[in-house]
Amino acid sequence: MMLNPDQQFPTQRRLPTFDEVATHTKGYVPHYLPGQNPSLRGFSDGTRFPYEATRGGKETMHPEYRSQVGDVRTRPLPRAATP
């Protein structure tokens, strides 16, 4: 770590916004019920990485888990277009 007396932090934080929909009650928070989120498999489908390994938490984060999965051939995610 190093002291930086000229360091500046942004004054405004950009928070995600949601559209207000007339059919929803005040205070409604967009959400998915457990097991109904269609986006959970996006990363594993895009990289061919086992879905269980992406959702396993602390049991799947250590290198020893690789021996349980076996040989996995993955592919890189597509790069975002640069302006």
PDB file of N, CA, C and O in Angstrom:
ATOM      1  N   MET A   1       0.839  -1.165   0.000  1.00  0.00           N
ATOM      2  CA  MET A   1       0.000   0.000   0.000  1.00  0.00           C
ATOM      3  C   MET A   1       0.889   1.234   0.000  1.00  0.00           C
ATOM      4  O   MET A   1       2.023   1.222   0.479  1.00  0.00           O
ATOM      5  N   MET A   2       0.321   2.306  -0.562  1.00  0.00           N
ATOM      6  CA  MET A   2       1.100   3.516  -0.667  1.00  0.00           C
ATOM      7  C   MET A   2       0.190   4.725  -0.434  1.00  0.00           C
ATOM      8  O   MET A   2      -0.943   4.744  -0.914  1.00  0.00           O
ATOM      9  N   LEU A   3       0.665   5.713   0.282  1.00  0.00           N
ATOM     10  CA  LEU A   3      -0.083   6.926   0.542  1.00  0.00           C
ATOM     11  C   LEU A   3      -0.190   7.742  -0.737  1.00  0.00           C
ATOM     12  O   LEU A   3       0.804   7.984  -1.420  1.00  0.00           O
ATOM     13  N   ASN A   4      -1.402   8.158  -1.048  1.00  0.00           N
ATOM     14  CA  ASN A   4      -1.625   8.994  -2.213  1.00  0.00           C
ATOM     15  C   ASN A   4      -2.514  10.162  -1.791  1.00  0.00           C
ATOM     16  O   ASN A   4      -3.738  10.049  -1.853  1.00  0.00           O
ATOM     17  N   PRO A   5      -1.920  11.291  -1.359  1.00  0.00           N
ATOM     18  CA  PRO A   5      -2.732  12.408  -0.860  1.00  0.00           C
ATOM     19  C   PRO A   5      -3.593  13.058  -1.932  1.00  0.00           C
ATOM     20  O   PRO A   5      -4.540  13.769  -1.594  1.00  0.00           O
ATOM     21  N   ASP A   6      -3.302  12.841  -3.215  1.00  0.00           N
ATOM     22  CA  ASP A   6      -4.076  13.448  -4.298  1.00  0.00           C
ATOM     23  C   ASP A   6      -5.177  12.530  -4.821  1.00  0.00           C
ATOM     24  O   ASP A   6      -5.851  12.863  -5.796  1.00  0.00           O
ATOM     25  N   GLN A   7      -5.359  11.403  -4.193  1.00  0.00           N
ATOM     26  CA  GLN A   7      -6.355  10.455  -4.673  1.00  0.00           C
ATOM     27  C   GLN A   7      -7.756  11.054  -4.564  1.00  0.00           C
ATOM     28  O   GLN A   7      -8.104  11.674  -3.559  1.00  0.00           O
ATOM     29  N   GLN A   8      -8.550  10.860  -5.611  1.00  0.00           N
ATOM     30  CA  GLN A   8      -9.907  11.388  -5.630  1.00  0.00           C
ATOM     31  C   GLN A   8     -10.880  10.241  -5.867  1.00  0.00           C
ATOM     32  O   GLN A   8     -10.628   9.343  -6.671  1.00  0.00           O
ATOM     33  N   PHE A   9     -11.975  10.292  -5.160  1.00  0.00           N
ATOM     34  CA  PHE A   9     -13.020   9.291  -5.325  1.00  0.00           C
ATOM     35  C   PHE A   9     -14.207   9.922  -6.040  1.00  0.00           C
ATOM     36  O   PHE A   9     -14.464  11.115  -5.877  1.00  0.00           O
ATOM     37  N   PRO A  10     -14.927   9.142  -6.823  1.00  0.00           N
ATOM     38  CA  PRO A  10     -16.092   9.707  -7.503  1.00  0.00           C
ATOM     39  C   PRO A  10     -17.120  10.197  -6.485  1.00  0.00           C
ATOM     40  O   PRO A  10     -17.336   9.565  -5.451  1.00  0.00           O
ATOM     41  N   THR A  11     -17.742  11.320  -6.789  1.00  0.00           N
ATOM     42  CA  THR A  11     -18.707  11.893  -5.854  1.00  0.00           C
ATOM     43  C   THR A  11     -20.083  11.262  -5.993  1.00  0.00           C
ATOM     44  O   THR A  11     -20.852  11.254  -5.031  1.00  0.00           O
ATOM     45  N   GLN A  12     -20.408  10.738  -7.156  1.00  0.00           N
ATOM     46  CA  GLN A  12     -21.715  10.140  -7.361  1.00  0.00           C
ATOM     47  C   GLN A  12     -21.558   8.666  -7.685  1.00  0.00           C
ATOM     48  O   GLN A  12     -20.667   8.266  -8.434  1.00  0.00           O
ATOM     49  N   ARG A  13     -22.443   7.869  -7.106  1.00  0.00           N
ATOM     50  CA  ARG A  13     -22.464   6.436  -7.424  1.00  0.00           C
ATOM     51  C   ARG A  13     -23.610   6.189  -8.381  1.00  0.00           C
ATOM     52  O   ARG A  13     -24.715   6.694  -8.186  1.00  0.00           O
ATOM     53  N   ARG A  14     -23.347   5.423  -9.397  1.00  0.00           N
ATOM     54  CA  ARG A  14     -24.410   5.061 -10.319  1.00  0.00           C
ATOM     55  C   ARG A  14     -25.038   3.769  -9.838  1.00  0.00           C
ATOM     56  O   ARG A  14     -24.382   2.730  -9.775  1.00  0.00           O
ATOM     57  N   LEU A  15     -26.292   3.843  -9.506  1.00  0.00           N
ATOM     58  CA  LEU A  15     -27.023   2.679  -9.040  1.00  0.00           C
ATOM     59  C   LEU A  15     -27.966   2.211 -10.140  1.00  0.00           C
ATOM     60  O   LEU A  15     -28.440   3.017 -10.941  1.00  0.00           O
ATOM     61  N   PRO A  16     -28.237   0.918 -10.181  1.00  0.00           N
ATOM     62  CA  PRO A  16     -29.161   0.439 -11.210  1.00  0.00           C
ATOM     63  C   PRO A  16     -30.551   1.033 -11.002  1.00  0.00           C
ATOM     64  O   PRO A  16     -30.999   1.228  -9.873  1.00  0.00           O
ATOM     65  N   THR A  17     -31.207   1.309 -12.094  1.00  0.00           N
ATOM     66  CA  THR A  17     -32.551   1.857 -12.024  1.00  0.00           C
ATOM     67  C   THR A  17     -33.542   0.858 -12.597  1.00  0.00           C
ATOM     68  O   THR A  17     -33.183  -0.004 -13.399  1.00  0.00           O
ATOM     69  N   PHE A  18     -34.769   0.984 -12.182  1.00  0.00           N
ATOM     70  CA  PHE A  18     -35.829   0.117 -12.668  1.00  0.00           C
ATOM     71  C   PHE A  18     -36.992   0.987 -13.114  1.00  0.00           C
ATOM     72  O   PHE A  18     -37.276   2.022 -12.511  1.00  0.00           O
ATOM     73  N   ASP A  19     -37.651   0.563 -14.162  1.00  0.00           N
ATOM     74  CA  ASP A  19     -38.821   1.287 -14.631  1.00  0.00           C
ATOM     75  C   ASP A  19     -39.991   1.045 -13.688  1.00  0.00           C
ATOM     76  O   ASP A  19     -40.188  -0.060 -13.183  1.00  0.00           O
ATOM     77  N   GLU A  20     -40.752   2.091 -13.467  1.00  0.00           N
ATOM     78  CA  GLU A  20     -41.975   1.935 -12.694  1.00  0.00           C
ATOM     79  C   GLU A  20     -43.064   1.433 -13.635  1.00  0.00           C
ATOM     80  O   GLU A  20     -43.285   2.007 -14.702  1.00  0.00           O
ATOM     81  N   VAL A  21     -43.730   0.379 -13.242  1.00  0.00           N
ATOM     82  CA  VAL A  21     -44.778  -0.213 -14.056  1.00  0.00           C
ATOM     83  C   VAL A  21     -46.100  -0.005 -13.337  1.00  0.00           C
ATOM     84  O   VAL A  21     -46.224  -0.289 -12.146  1.00  0.00           O
ATOM     85  N   ALA A  22     -47.083   0.493 -14.071  1.00  0.00           N
ATOM     86  CA  ALA A  22     -48.356   0.841 -13.445  1.00  0.00           C
ATOM     87  C   ALA A  22     -49.057  -0.359 -12.814  1.00  0.00           C
ATOM     88  O   ALA A  22     -49.810  -0.191 -11.855  1.00  0.00           O
ATOM     89  N   THR A  23     -48.828  -1.558 -13.327  1.00  0.00           N
ATOM     90  CA  THR A  23     -49.527  -2.727 -12.793  1.00  0.00           C
ATOM     91  C   THR A  23     -48.909  -3.253 -11.509  1.00  0.00           C
ATOM     92  O   THR A  23     -49.515  -4.086 -10.834  1.00  0.00           O
ATOM     93  N   HIS A  24     -47.711  -2.784 -11.155  1.00  0.00           N
ATOM     94  CA  HIS A  24     -47.061  -3.233  -9.927  1.00  0.00           C
ATOM     95  C   HIS A  24     -47.397  -2.294  -8.772  1.00  0.00           C
ATOM     96  O   HIS A  24     -47.619  -1.099  -8.967  1.00  0.00           O
ATOM     97  N   THR A  25     -47.428  -2.849  -7.588  1.00  0.00           N
ATOM     98  CA  THR A  25     -47.691  -2.031  -6.413  1.00  0.00           C
ATOM     99  C   THR A  25     -46.442  -1.232  -6.047  1.00  0.00           C
ATOM    100  O   THR A  25     -45.332  -1.583  -6.447  1.00  0.00           O
ATOM    101  N   LYS A  26     -46.630  -0.166  -5.291  1.00  0.00           N
ATOM    102  CA  LYS A  26     -45.506   0.656  -4.862  1.00  0.00           C
ATOM    103  C   LYS A  26     -44.547  -0.185  -4.010  1.00  0.00           C
ATOM    104  O   LYS A  26     -44.974  -0.907  -3.109  1.00  0.00           O
ATOM    105  N   GLY A  27     -43.271  -0.083  -4.300  1.00  0.00           N
ATOM    106  CA  GLY A  27     -42.279  -0.840  -3.554  1.00  0.00           C
ATOM    107  C   GLY A  27     -41.966  -2.204  -4.138  1.00  0.00           C
ATOM    108  O   GLY A  27     -41.169  -2.943  -3.560  1.00  0.00           O
ATOM    109  N   TYR A  28     -42.570  -2.566  -5.271  1.00  0.00           N
ATOM    110  CA  TYR A  28     -42.307  -3.867  -5.904  1.00  0.00           C
ATOM    111  C   TYR A  28     -40.843  -3.945  -6.318  1.00  0.00           C
ATOM    112  O   TYR A  28     -40.300  -2.991  -6.874  1.00  0.00           O
ATOM    113  N   VAL A  29     -40.213  -5.066  -6.052  1.00  0.00           N
ATOM    114  CA  VAL A  29     -38.820  -5.298  -6.428  1.00  0.00           C
ATOM    115  C   VAL A  29     -38.786  -6.429  -7.448  1.00  0.00           C
ATOM    116  O   VAL A  29     -39.253  -7.529  -7.155  1.00  0.00           O
ATOM    117  N   PRO A  30     -38.239  -6.180  -8.650  1.00  0.00           N
ATOM    118  CA  PRO A  30     -38.148  -7.250  -9.648  1.00  0.00           C
ATOM    119  C   PRO A  30     -37.307  -8.408  -9.105  1.00  0.00           C
ATOM    120  O   PRO A  30     -36.250  -8.182  -8.516  1.00  0.00           O
ATOM    121  N   HIS A  31     -37.763  -9.630  -9.298  1.00  0.00           N
ATOM    122  CA  HIS A  31     -37.054 -10.787  -8.749  1.00  0.00           C
ATOM    123  C   HIS A  31     -37.483 -12.055  -9.474  1.00  0.00           C
ATOM    124  O   HIS A  31     -38.479 -12.067 -10.198  1.00  0.00           O
ATOM    125  N   TYR A  32     -36.723 -13.112  -9.269  1.00  0.00           N
ATOM    126  CA  TYR A  32     -37.063 -14.463  -9.725  1.00  0.00           C
ATOM    127  C   TYR A  32     -37.232 -15.332  -8.493  1.00  0.00           C
ATOM    128  O   TYR A  32     -36.486 -15.192  -7.524  1.00  0.00           O
ATOM    129  N   LEU A  33     -38.189 -16.211  -8.522  1.00  0.00           N
ATOM    130  CA  LEU A  33     -38.338 -17.175  -7.443  1.00  0.00           C
ATOM    131  C   LEU A  33     -37.237 -18.220  -7.558  1.00  0.00           C
ATOM    132  O   LEU A  33     -36.689 -18.401  -8.645  1.00  0.00           O
ATOM    133  N   PRO A  34     -36.894 -18.915  -6.470  1.00  0.00           N
ATOM    134  CA  PRO A  34     -35.833 -19.917  -6.521  1.00  0.00           C
ATOM    135  C   PRO A  34     -36.093 -20.949  -7.627  1.00  0.00           C
ATOM    136  O   PRO A  34     -37.184 -21.508  -7.744  1.00  0.00           O
ATOM    137  N   GLY A  35     -35.048 -21.179  -8.432  1.00  0.00           N
ATOM    138  CA  GLY A  35     -35.133 -22.157  -9.506  1.00  0.00           C
ATOM    139  C   GLY A  35     -35.772 -21.651 -10.777  1.00  0.00           C
ATOM    140  O   GLY A  35     -35.945 -22.433 -11.712  1.00  0.00           O
ATOM    141  N   GLN A  36     -36.135 -20.371 -10.862  1.00  0.00           N
ATOM    142  CA  GLN A  36     -36.810 -19.854 -12.047  1.00  0.00           C
ATOM    143  C   GLN A  36     -36.013 -18.792 -12.799  1.00  0.00           C
ATOM    144  O   GLN A  36     -36.532 -18.214 -13.755  1.00  0.00           O
ATOM    145  N   ASN A  37     -34.793 -18.520 -12.409  1.00  0.00           N
ATOM    146  CA  ASN A  37     -33.981 -17.508 -13.079  1.00  0.00           C
ATOM    147  C   ASN A  37     -33.429 -18.090 -14.382  1.00  0.00           C
ATOM    148  O   ASN A  37     -32.633 -19.028 -14.334  1.00  0.00           O
ATOM    149  N   PRO A  38     -33.833 -17.557 -15.555  1.00  0.00           N
ATOM    150  CA  PRO A  38     -33.372 -18.113 -16.824  1.00  0.00           C
ATOM    151  C   PRO A  38     -31.921 -17.761 -17.148  1.00  0.00           C
ATOM    152  O   PRO A  38     -31.353 -18.328 -18.081  1.00  0.00           O
ATOM    153  N   SER A  39     -31.308 -16.844 -16.404  1.00  0.00           N
ATOM    154  CA  SER A  39     -29.946 -16.402 -16.714  1.00  0.00           C
ATOM    155  C   SER A  39     -28.864 -17.204 -16.003  1.00  0.00           C
ATOM    156  O   SER A  39     -27.680 -16.991 -16.267  1.00  0.00           O
ATOM    157  N   LEU A  40     -29.226 -18.108 -15.119  1.00  0.00           N
ATOM    158  CA  LEU A  40     -28.218 -18.819 -14.337  1.00  0.00           C
ATOM    159  C   LEU A  40     -27.310 -19.701 -15.193  1.00  0.00           C
ATOM    160  O   LEU A  40     -26.135 -19.871 -14.866  1.00  0.00           O
ATOM    161  N   ARG A  41     -27.821 -20.248 -16.251  1.00  0.00           N
ATOM    162  CA  ARG A  41     -27.023 -21.158 -17.082  1.00  0.00           C
ATOM    163  C   ARG A  41     -26.248 -20.443 -18.189  1.00  0.00           C
ATOM    164  O   ARG A  41     -25.545 -21.100 -18.958  1.00  0.00           O
ATOM    165  N   GLY A  42     -26.357 -19.134 -18.291  1.00  0.00           N
ATOM    166  CA  GLY A  42     -25.707 -18.396 -19.372  1.00  0.00           C
ATOM    167  C   GLY A  42     -24.201 -18.582 -19.414  1.00  0.00           C
ATOM    168  O   GLY A  42     -23.641 -18.840 -20.479  1.00  0.00           O
ATOM    169  N   PHE A  43     -23.533 -18.454 -18.270  1.00  0.00           N
ATOM    170  CA  PHE A  43     -22.074 -18.597 -18.242  1.00  0.00           C
ATOM    171  C   PHE A  43     -21.659 -20.025 -18.557  1.00  0.00           C
ATOM    172  O   PHE A  43     -20.754 -20.242 -19.363  1.00  0.00           O
ATOM    173  N   SER A  44     -22.309 -21.002 -17.933  1.00  0.00           N
ATOM    174  CA  SER A  44     -21.900 -22.388 -18.161  1.00  0.00           C
ATOM    175  C   SER A  44     -22.204 -22.827 -19.594  1.00  0.00           C
ATOM    176  O   SER A  44     -21.433 -23.589 -20.177  1.00  0.00           O
ATOM    177  N   ASP A  45     -23.308 -22.362 -20.168  1.00  0.00           N
ATOM    178  CA  ASP A  45     -23.612 -22.705 -21.556  1.00  0.00           C
ATOM    179  C   ASP A  45     -22.637 -22.032 -22.516  1.00  0.00           C
ATOM    180  O   ASP A  45     -22.237 -22.628 -23.516  1.00  0.00           O
ATOM    181  N   GLY A  46     -22.255 -20.792 -22.217  1.00  0.00           N
ATOM    182  CA  GLY A  46     -21.349 -20.062 -23.093  1.00  0.00           C
ATOM    183  C   GLY A  46     -19.929 -20.573 -23.078  1.00  0.00           C
ATOM    184  O   GLY A  46     -19.215 -20.435 -24.071  1.00  0.00           O
ATOM    185  N   THR A  47     -19.496 -21.165 -21.965  1.00  0.00           N
ATOM    186  CA  THR A  47     -18.114 -21.627 -21.847  1.00  0.00           C
ATOM    187  C   THR A  47     -17.972 -23.146 -21.831  1.00  0.00           C
ATOM    188  O   THR A  47     -16.859 -23.672 -21.832  1.00  0.00           O
ATOM    189  N   ARG A  48     -19.116 -23.854 -21.815  1.00  0.00           N
ATOM    190  CA  ARG A  48     -19.143 -25.323 -21.683  1.00  0.00           C
ATOM    191  C   ARG A  48     -18.578 -25.779 -20.337  1.00  0.00           C
ATOM    192  O   ARG A  48     -18.158 -26.927 -20.196  1.00  0.00           O
ATOM    193  N   PHE A  49     -18.570 -24.903 -19.371  1.00  0.00           N
ATOM    194  CA  PHE A  49     -18.110 -25.246 -18.030  1.00  0.00           C
ATOM    195  C   PHE A  49     -19.269 -25.906 -17.298  1.00  0.00           C
ATOM    196  O   PHE A  49     -20.410 -25.474 -17.467  1.00  0.00           O
ATOM    197  N   PRO A  50     -19.025 -26.931 -16.496  1.00  0.00           N
ATOM    198  CA  PRO A  50     -20.135 -27.625 -15.827  1.00  0.00           C
ATOM    199  C   PRO A  50     -20.969 -26.676 -14.963  1.00  0.00           C
ATOM    200  O   PRO A  50     -20.429 -25.912 -14.163  1.00  0.00           O
ATOM    201  N   TYR A  51     -22.281 -26.738 -15.136  1.00  0.00           N
ATOM    202  CA  TYR A  51     -23.195 -25.867 -14.391  1.00  0.00           C
ATOM    203  C   TYR A  51     -23.021 -26.060 -12.887  1.00  0.00           C
ATOM    204  O   TYR A  51     -23.029 -25.082 -12.139  1.00  0.00           O
ATOM    205  N   GLU A  52     -22.866 -27.280 -12.439  1.00  0.00           N
ATOM    206  CA  GLU A  52     -22.724 -27.563 -11.010  1.00  0.00           C
ATOM    207  C   GLU A  52     -21.495 -26.869 -10.436  1.00  0.00           C
ATOM    208  O   GLU A  52     -21.509 -26.437  -9.284  1.00  0.00           O
ATOM    209  N   ALA A  53     -20.439 -26.760 -11.227  1.00  0.00           N
ATOM    210  CA  ALA A  53     -19.216 -26.112 -10.753  1.00  0.00           C
ATOM    211  C   ALA A  53     -19.409 -24.605 -10.618  1.00  0.00           C
ATOM    212  O   ALA A  53     -18.761 -23.982  -9.777  1.00  0.00           O
ATOM    213  N   THR A  54     -20.273 -24.008 -11.416  1.00  0.00           N
ATOM    214  CA  THR A  54     -20.495 -22.568 -11.328  1.00  0.00           C
ATOM    215  C   THR A  54     -21.416 -22.211 -10.179  1.00  0.00           C
ATOM    216  O   THR A  54     -21.422 -21.058  -9.747  1.00  0.00           O
ATOM    217  N   ARG A  55     -22.181 -23.137  -9.674  1.00  0.00           N
ATOM    218  CA  ARG A  55     -23.139 -22.857  -8.611  1.00  0.00           C
ATOM    219  C   ARG A  55     -22.779 -23.551  -7.304  1.00  0.00           C
ATOM    220  O   ARG A  55     -23.572 -23.517  -6.362  1.00  0.00           O
ATOM    221  N   GLY A  56     -21.613 -24.178  -7.215  1.00  0.00           N
ATOM    222  CA  GLY A  56     -21.282 -25.007  -6.074  1.00  0.00           C
ATOM    223  C   GLY A  56     -20.774 -24.304  -4.837  1.00  0.00           C
ATOM    224  O   GLY A  56     -20.738 -24.907  -3.764  1.00  0.00           O
ATOM    225  N   GLY A  57     -20.376 -23.032  -4.952  1.00  0.00           N
ATOM    226  CA  GLY A  57     -19.896 -22.304  -3.779  1.00  0.00           C
ATOM    227  C   GLY A  57     -18.546 -22.799  -3.300  1.00  0.00           C
ATOM    228  O   GLY A  57     -17.675 -23.134  -4.103  1.00  0.00           O
ATOM    229  N   LYS A  58     -18.375 -22.844  -1.979  1.00  0.00           N
ATOM    230  CA  LYS A  58     -17.062 -23.149  -1.404  1.00  0.00           C
ATOM    231  C   LYS A  58     -16.579 -24.559  -1.738  1.00  0.00           C
ATOM    232  O   LYS A  58     -15.373 -24.807  -1.735  1.00  0.00           O
ATOM    233  N   GLU A  59     -17.485 -25.481  -2.022  1.00  0.00           N
ATOM    234  CA  GLU A  59     -17.057 -26.853  -2.336  1.00  0.00           C
ATOM    235  C   GLU A  59     -16.362 -26.936  -3.690  1.00  0.00           C
ATOM    236  O   GLU A  59     -15.566 -27.848  -3.913  1.00  0.00           O
ATOM    237  N   THR A  60     -16.641 -26.011  -4.593  1.00  0.00           N
ATOM    238  CA  THR A  60     -16.084 -26.090  -5.943  1.00  0.00           C
ATOM    239  C   THR A  60     -15.002 -25.059  -6.222  1.00  0.00           C
ATOM    240  O   THR A  60     -14.519 -24.990  -7.352  1.00  0.00           O
ATOM    241  N   MET A  61     -14.603 -24.262  -5.254  1.00  0.00           N
ATOM    242  CA  MET A  61     -13.633 -23.203  -5.523  1.00  0.00           C
ATOM    243  C   MET A  61     -12.172 -23.640  -5.406  1.00  0.00           C
ATOM    244  O   MET A  61     -11.282 -22.908  -5.840  1.00  0.00           O
ATOM    245  N   HIS A  62     -11.909 -24.787  -4.844  1.00  0.00           N
ATOM    246  CA  HIS A  62     -10.536 -25.233  -4.654  1.00  0.00           C
ATOM    247  C   HIS A  62     -10.092 -26.147  -5.796  1.00  0.00           C
ATOM    248  O   HIS A  62     -10.926 -26.812  -6.412  1.00  0.00           O
ATOM    249  N   PRO A  63      -8.791 -26.189  -6.086  1.00  0.00           N
ATOM    250  CA  PRO A  63      -8.292 -27.013  -7.192  1.00  0.00           C
ATOM    251  C   PRO A  63      -8.622 -28.498  -7.054  1.00  0.00           C
ATOM    252  O   PRO A  63      -8.676 -29.206  -8.060  1.00  0.00           O
ATOM    253  N   GLU A  64      -8.843 -28.981  -5.845  1.00  0.00           N
ATOM    254  CA  GLU A  64      -9.145 -30.402  -5.659  1.00  0.00           C
ATOM    255  C   GLU A  64     -10.461 -30.795  -6.337  1.00  0.00           C
ATOM    256  O   GLU A  64     -10.664 -31.964  -6.662  1.00  0.00           O
ATOM    257  N   TYR A  65     -11.342 -29.837  -6.548  1.00  0.00           N
ATOM    258  CA  TYR A  65     -12.626 -30.133  -7.188  1.00  0.00           C
ATOM    259  C   TYR A  65     -12.438 -30.582  -8.635  1.00  0.00           C
ATOM    260  O   TYR A  65     -13.268 -31.319  -9.167  1.00  0.00           O
ATOM    261  N   ARG A  66     -11.362 -30.148  -9.269  1.00  0.00           N
ATOM    262  CA  ARG A  66     -11.126 -30.515 -10.672  1.00  0.00           C
ATOM    263  C   ARG A  66     -11.018 -32.026 -10.845  1.00  0.00           C
ATOM    264  O   ARG A  66     -11.427 -32.559 -11.877  1.00  0.00           O
ATOM    265  N   SER A  67     -10.476 -32.719  -9.854  1.00  0.00           N
ATOM    266  CA  SER A  67     -10.374 -34.174  -9.962  1.00  0.00           C
ATOM    267  C   SER A  67     -11.757 -34.829  -9.941  1.00  0.00           C
ATOM    268  O   SER A  67     -11.930 -35.912 -10.499  1.00  0.00           O
ATOM    269  N   GLN A  68     -12.733 -34.196  -9.312  1.00  0.00           N
ATOM    270  CA  GLN A  68     -14.090 -34.733  -9.297  1.00  0.00           C
ATOM    271  C   GLN A  68     -14.816 -34.478 -10.620  1.00  0.00           C
ATOM    272  O   GLN A  68     -15.673 -35.267 -11.019  1.00  0.00           O
ATOM    273  N   VAL A  69     -14.476 -33.382 -11.299  1.00  0.00           N
ATOM    274  CA  VAL A  69     -15.144 -33.029 -12.553  1.00  0.00           C
ATOM    275  C   VAL A  69     -14.599 -33.843 -13.708  1.00  0.00           C
ATOM    276  O   VAL A  69     -15.355 -34.232 -14.598  1.00  0.00           O
ATOM    277  N   GLY A  70     -13.316 -34.104 -13.712  1.00  0.00           N
ATOM    278  CA  GLY A  70     -12.703 -34.822 -14.822  1.00  0.00           C
ATOM    279  C   GLY A  70     -12.192 -33.842 -15.870  1.00  0.00           C
ATOM    280  O   GLY A  70     -11.956 -32.671 -15.571  1.00  0.00           O
ATOM    281  N   ASP A  71     -12.023 -34.325 -17.104  1.00  0.00           N
ATOM    282  CA  ASP A  71     -11.495 -33.504 -18.189  1.00  0.00           C
ATOM    283  C   ASP A  71     -12.623 -32.667 -18.784  1.00  0.00           C
ATOM    284  O   ASP A  71     -13.615 -33.208 -19.274  1.00  0.00           O
ATOM    285  N   VAL A  72     -12.469 -31.360 -18.739  1.00  0.00           N
ATOM    286  CA  VAL A  72     -13.480 -30.448 -19.257  1.00  0.00           C
ATOM    287  C   VAL A  72     -12.837 -29.579 -20.326  1.00  0.00           C
ATOM    288  O   VAL A  72     -11.818 -28.933 -20.087  1.00  0.00           O
ATOM    289  N   ARG A  73     -13.442 -29.572 -21.501  1.00  0.00           N
ATOM    290  CA  ARG A  73     -12.961 -28.702 -22.590  1.00  0.00           C
ATOM    291  C   ARG A  73     -13.844 -27.468 -22.630  1.00  0.00           C
ATOM    292  O   ARG A  73     -15.020 -27.547 -22.984  1.00  0.00           O
ATOM    293  N   THR A  74     -13.270 -26.323 -22.266  1.00  0.00           N
ATOM    294  CA  THR A  74     -14.043 -25.089 -22.233  1.00  0.00           C
ATOM    295  C   THR A  74     -13.681 -24.227 -23.427  1.00  0.00           C
ATOM    296  O   THR A  74     -12.732 -24.518 -24.155  1.00  0.00           O
ATOM    297  N   ARG A  75     -14.438 -23.178 -23.617  1.00  0.00           N
ATOM    298  CA  ARG A  75     -14.130 -22.201 -24.661  1.00  0.00           C
ATOM    299  C   ARG A  75     -14.226 -20.815 -24.040  1.00  0.00           C
ATOM    300  O   ARG A  75     -14.994 -20.616 -23.099  1.00  0.00           O
ATOM    301  N   PRO A  76     -13.454 -19.846 -24.551  1.00  0.00           N
ATOM    302  CA  PRO A  76     -13.499 -18.503 -23.967  1.00  0.00           C
ATOM    303  C   PRO A  76     -14.804 -17.803 -24.332  1.00  0.00           C
ATOM    304  O   PRO A  76     -15.404 -18.080 -25.371  1.00  0.00           O
ATOM    305  N   LEU A  77     -15.228 -16.900 -23.467  1.00  0.00           N
ATOM    306  CA  LEU A  77     -16.393 -16.093 -23.755  1.00  0.00           C
ATOM    307  C   LEU A  77     -16.047 -15.091 -24.841  1.00  0.00           C
ATOM    308  O   LEU A  77     -14.895 -14.668 -24.931  1.00  0.00           O
ATOM    309  N   PRO A  78     -17.002 -14.698 -25.665  1.00  0.00           N
ATOM    310  CA  PRO A  78     -16.707 -13.688 -26.705  1.00  0.00           C
ATOM    311  C   PRO A  78     -16.372 -12.353 -26.060  1.00  0.00           C
ATOM    312  O   PRO A  78     -16.953 -11.976 -25.042  1.00  0.00           O
ATOM    313  N   ARG A  79     -15.431 -11.646 -26.665  1.00  0.00           N
ATOM    314  CA  ARG A  79     -15.034 -10.339 -26.147  1.00  0.00           C
ATOM    315  C   ARG A  79     -16.074  -9.295 -26.529  1.00  0.00           C
ATOM    316  O   ARG A  79     -16.697  -9.363 -27.588  1.00  0.00           O
ATOM    317  N   ALA A  80     -16.241  -8.329 -25.633  1.00  0.00           N
ATOM    318  CA  ALA A  80     -17.159  -7.231 -25.916  1.00  0.00           C
ATOM    319  C   ALA A  80     -16.563  -6.331 -26.987  1.00  0.00           C
ATOM    320  O   ALA A  80     -15.348  -6.141 -27.041  1.00  0.00           O
ATOM    321  N   ALA A  81     -17.407  -5.785 -27.827  1.00  0.00           N
ATOM    322  CA  ALA A  81     -16.935  -4.881 -28.868  1.00  0.00           C
ATOM    323  C   ALA A  81     -16.418  -3.592 -28.248  1.00  0.00           C
ATOM    324  O   ALA A  81     -17.059  -3.026 -27.362  1.00  0.00           O
ATOM    325  N   THR A  82     -15.278  -3.134 -28.701  1.00  0.00           N
ATOM    326  CA  THR A  82     -14.717  -1.887 -28.186  1.00  0.00           C
ATOM    327  C   THR A  82     -15.121  -0.753 -29.114  1.00  0.00           C
ATOM    328  O   THR A  82     -15.088  -0.908 -30.334  1.00  0.00           O
ATOM    329  N   PRO A  83     -15.502   0.385 -28.546  1.00  0.00           N
ATOM    330  CA  PRO A  83     -15.949   1.502 -29.398  1.00  0.00           C
ATOM    331  C   PRO A  83     -14.812   2.173 -30.123  1.00  0.00           C
ATOM    332  O   PRO A  83     -15.034   3.124 -30.873  1.00  0.00           O
TER     333      PRO A  83
END
